[in-house]
Amino acid sequence: MLTLCMVLCLVSTSVFAEDNMAASGTAEVSTAAELVSAIREASYGTVKLTSDITIYTTLVVNRTVTLDLNGYVLKYGSSAGHVITVSNGILTIENSDYTKSHNFQKMYNLCVNDFFEFCSV
């Protein structure tokens, strides 16, 4: 009986610890559908682009996640709305491939790059 109690206590402790762990997996995505799915999937702490992606609906982020542009461009293909909404979450945008230069249209006033020297606005 004592052994059973010890096992049950350890199981519930392990489950509790797992629930509180930060997401640590990385999803590599090359399509808009894969991007949306990976952003929703709680097991991925990082979502990494492997090609330029155009999305036509707003990407909703409601958890803590890092979006790694990886030298690629995330483009919004609609004339109305906006590309990303963060609601009850934290979104970190980074670019792990600094060898690619991006030029952003001045009207957007947005340049995302850790060092900014490869961006022009």
Summary of the structure (lengths in Angstrom):
residues: 121
radius of gyration: 19.0
end to end distance: 68.9
largest distance: 70.2
contacts: 286
relative contact order: 0.13
helix: 25%
strand: 31%
